[in-house]
């Protein structure tokens, strides 16, 4: 026998409100299969996140797995579709899936089933699932905008992209923990920006090389693969004299390549330094030395409380795991520096699991 959870519309509404249309049931078996699917996706395609989720309490793994697996689906979409129209249709599928899940009608899709379990639990805790919905829709909109691998016009536009993707993922994880704190969001903003910038650097060796041709089941070439792309900010490329064609032909030996990587990596490192300073101040019971730039924007409105310092320390203890992405990002930047800012030979490191474990114990990134 399976215990069935009735999916109802408006998860934040009183349970006494009935839904008159077709009922939707999610069983324990469905949830278990969804957990296995999402965890497998991280293990196979996002190993850093796989390491992080294994350090989380089991009660928090569902939210992390669902949100990171959802991000993976959006990231992989450009590589899986043959033309932009199909890509937009797939993005609309995910947009509809999110809207239906938060309306109490999750599709039979493992990520949405696990997400439904997360928001059902959050509702029972008195949380606000609508915040998660806001962040997920923003993530979809941003991924859709950049699905054609358009170049970033400036380093500032790359930071904006990182804010609307990786920082947004962290905001959604904080919302899943029912944490609404300006200082926690401030940390998430800087760490997320660093993660987003580093994600672009990590992708250079993959995207700047042409993909292999498409083959038929018989082994014959039936189409060309993806064309190489370079997503480095155009203003940085102009400043360092780097040309796309040179990177495609010569790889890391292209004139200005390592200078451009250095400049971009420095901006990511600056955000990590700022995050560490904020974290140090919060541990000491002090306010950060600068204002949160997104304060007052939608979902970033905060009410002052008499016990704000105690609330922040409690939020840090409960939500520190959200910031562990900053550990893997900092570790990558160290390895990139050791290769003289050439991302092509940078590989994974056996030290990362230990670094993550240490961060959990010390509450430092």
N, C-alpha and C positions, 0 to 999 in steps of 0.2 A: 504493500500500500504506500502511496506517495501522499505527502501532505501538499495540498494545492493552495497557492496564494492567488487570490482573485485580484487581477489587475484592474484598477479602477481609475477613472479620469481625475485629473487635478489632485495629485497625491498630497498636496498641502491643504486640501479642503477637508472639512469634517467627514468622518467615515460614514456618517448617517446619510450623506447624499448618495443616492443610488444612480447607477448608470443603466439606462433603459435599452441601449443597443446591445449588439452581440457581446457576450461575456468572453473574457480571455483568462485562461488559467496558466500559471507558471508553476511547475512541480519542482520538488527537491531534486528530482533526477535531471530536469532541464538545467537547474542552477549548477549542479555538480559538473555536468558536461560543459557548460559555459565556462566554469572556472578552469577546467582542464584545457580548453581551447585557448583561452586568453593567456594562461601561463605558458603554454607551448609556443605561442606566437612570440612572446618576449624571449624565451629561451633560444629560439631559432633565429630571430631577426633583430633583437635589441638586447644584447648580452649585458650591457651596463645596467639597464633597467631590471633584467633578470636577477642580477646580483643584489640590487637594491631591494627588490620585493622580498627576497629571501631573508633580509634583515628586519623586515617589518613584522609587528605582531599580526597574528592570523586574522584578527578582527579588522585590520586595515588593508589586507592584501586584496580583497575584492575590489575596492574602489581604485586602488593603484593599478591593478591588472586591467580593469575595464577601460580606464581612461588612457593608459599607455597603449593598449591594443587598439583602441579607437584611433589614436594619433597615428599608429603604424599603418592602419588601413588608408588613411588620408595621404600619408607620405608616399605610399607605394602606388597610388592611383595613376600618376603620370606615366609610370613604367608599364602599366598593365592595360592601358587603353590605346586603341589604334588612331583615334582622332579626337580633337577637342570636344566635339558634340557628345560623344560617348562619355568623355570625362565629366562634362557638366551634368549629364543624366545620372552618373554614379554619385556625384556630389549631392544632387537633389534626392537621391535615394537615402543617403545618410542624413540629410536634413529632415526628410519626412520620418525616418526611423527615430531620430531624436525627439521630434515633436510628438509622435505617437507614443513613444515610451513614457514621456512625461505626462501624457494624457491618459496613462493607464492602459495602453494597448500596445505593449511591446511586440515587435515582429519576431518571428521564429528565427532569430539571428543571435548567435552566442554572446556577442559583445553587448547587445541591447538587453538581453535577458539578464546578464550579470549587472549591468547598469541599473536595470529595474529593481533588482534585489538591493542594490546600494541605496537608491533613493527611497525605497520602501522602508529600509532600516532607519534612514536619516529622518524620515517623516515621523516615525515612532519616537525618535529622540527629540522631536520638536525643532528640527533643523529646517532649512529653507532650500528645498531642491531646485527652485526656480533659478537660484544663483548658478548652479551647475549648468542648467540648460542655457543660460545666457552665455557662459564661457564656451560651451561646446559649439553653439551656433557661430560665435565669433571665430572659433578655430576653423570651422568649415569654410566660412566666408573668406578667410585669409588664405587658406590652402587652395581654394578655388581660384582666387586672384592670381596666385603665383604658380598655378598648375602648368602653365606653358613655359616654365623655366625662364621667365623674363629677367633681365639683369636688374640689379639694384642700382639706382641712379647715384646713390651716395651712401656713405657709411651710416649716415643718420637714417636713411630709409631701411637699411639692413637692421638697425636697432629697432625700428618700428615694427618690422616683420617679426623679429625675435620676441618683442613685447606681446604681439598678437598671436603668437604660437606657443613658445616654450614658457614664457611667463604666464600666459593664459592657462596652460596645463597645470601649473602650480596653483593658480588661483582656484581652479576647479577642484584640485586635491584638498586645498584648505577648506573649500565650501563643503566637501564631502565629510570633513571632520567637524563641521559646524563651527569653524573658526572664522570670525570676521573681525580682523584687527588691522589697523593702518600699518603698524610696525611689521607685522608678518607679511602683509602685501608689499610693503616697501622692500623687504628682503627678497621676496619672490620675484619682484620686478627686476632687480639687479642680477640675481642669479640666473633667471630665465633669459635675460638679454645675453649674458655670457654664454649660456648653453646654446642659444640660437645662432650666435656668431660662430661658435666652434663647430656646430653642425654643418655650416656652410664650408668651413675649412676641411672638415673630415670628408666631405663629399667631393672635393676637388679631384683627387686621384681617380674616382669612379666616373664622375660626370664629364671630365675633360678628355676622357678616352672614348673612342667610338665603341658602341656595343657590337657584339658579333652579329652577322647577318641572320635573318630568320630562315630556318630550315624546315623543309617538309618532313613528314614521317620517314620518307625514304632517304633523307640526308641531303637533298638538293636545295640550293639557295633559292628561296622564293620571294625574298624581299630584303631591303636594306635594314639595318638596325637603327637605333637611335643615333642622331647626330650629336657630336660632342658639344657640350656647353660649358661656359665658365661663368659662375655666378658671383664673382668678386665685384665689389662696388666700382662703378665707372669712374668716380672721382679719384679713388685710390689708384686705379690703373693708370689714369692720366698723369697723376702726380709722380708715379714711379716709372713711367714710360713703358708699361707692360702692354703687350698686344695679344689679343685672343689667339690669333693664328700662330704666333710664336709658341704659345703654350701647347697647342694641338700638335705642332711639329716637333718641338724640342722638350716638352715637359718641364721639369724643374730647372733646366738649363736656359730657359728663356730669359732674356734680359729684363730685369726688374721684378721677376717673379717672387723671389724670396724677400725682397724689400716690401712688396705689396702684402705678402703673407704676414710679415713682421708687424706692419702697421695695423692690420686687421686684428691679429692676435693680441696686440697691445691693448686695443679697445676692450676686448673680452676680459683681459687680465685686470684692467682698470675697474670693470664692474665687479669682479670677484673681490678685489681689494676693498672696494666700497662696502660690499656685503659683509666682509669680515669685520670691518670697522663698526658697522651697524650692529652686528651680532655681539661684538665685544661690549658696546655701549649698553645694549639691552640686558646682557648678563650682569652688568654692573648697576643696573637699575637706573640708567640714564637714557635720555632721549637722543636720537641720532643727531649728528652735527648739521644736517641739512634737511629741508622739507621733502616730502614725497611728491613728486611731480604730477602724479595722477590723482591726487587727493581732490575729491569733489566730482570726479567723473562718474558715470553710471556704474553701479556696484562698488564704487570706492567712496561712499559716503559713510561717515563714522560719527557716532555719538560719544561725547566725552563722558567718562564715568569717574566716580570718586576714587575707585581703586584701580586706576588704569595700569599702574606699575605691576600690581599683583596679577591682574588679568593678562598682561603681556608675558610675564614669567610663566604663568600656567599655559598660555597658548604656545610658548616656545617648547615647553616639555611635551605637550601633546602633538605639536605639529613639526618638530624639528626634522623628522624623516622626510618631509616634503622637499627639504633643501639638499638632500644627499646628491642630487644631480650635480650640484656645484663641486663635489669632491671629484667625480669622474671628469668633469670639465677641466678643473685645475690640473689634474694628473695628465690629461692629454696635452695641455699647454706646456707642461714641463717636458714631456717627451718631444713635442714639436721643437722646443728651444734646443734640446740636445741634438736634434738633426739640422740645426742651423736654419730653422723655419722652412724646411722642405717637407710637406705633408706626405709625399709619396712613400718614403720608407717607414713612416710611423706605424707601429703595430700595437696590438693589445699587450698589456703588461700583467704579469702575475702578481704585482704589488697592489693592484686595485682592490681586490677583496679585503686585504689587510687595511688599506687606507679607509675603506668604507666602514669596517668594523671599528677602527680607531675613532672615526668621526662620531659614530653612534655613542661610544663610551665617553668621549670628551665633550660632546655637543659643540664641536667646532668643525668648520669646513676648510 
